[in-house]
């Protein structure tokens, strides 16, 4: 059986429009309430053989609140945004509009002095490819939405520009299954019951 890695997006710490690069803020009250409402659906993932999280306070707090007791993985940290750390996209655009345009257009660009989008995707993909395969074992990883987007781009071997078209909401789950270099996106949901005629 293939290895299954289920990503759980960290609960929020701020309204989406106020998201900051490399945001280290803890969960806000709304985030805690979201975790409590979602706990019943997400608690079964605690049975995974291995449980990890991004090093951000909100990822750790989300994992702990769900009973996962996750192990922090430095490779699952957010993209290093250099001098834009702590800024919103709007603030970075107001200060350095040409640099932001270059960064959005070229996945190899590092106008902020940090990590390129391509390097970020490769780092997260490298983490995914080095997970231990133990006869179909399961892994859960609580991570920032940006990390999950990077993992999906890598797993699907999609162009880096696809990163900007993936929407990851707080506390959503996404599963990939496979092994190093060969991953599949797994969608799950309620299966329709056969009709009884």
Beta strands, then each sheet from edge to edge (+ up, - down):
strand 1: 3-9
strand 2: 50-53
strand 3: 71-72
strand 4: 138-143
strand 5: 173-179
strand 6: 182-186
sheet 1: 3+ 2+ 4+ 1+ 5- 6+
end
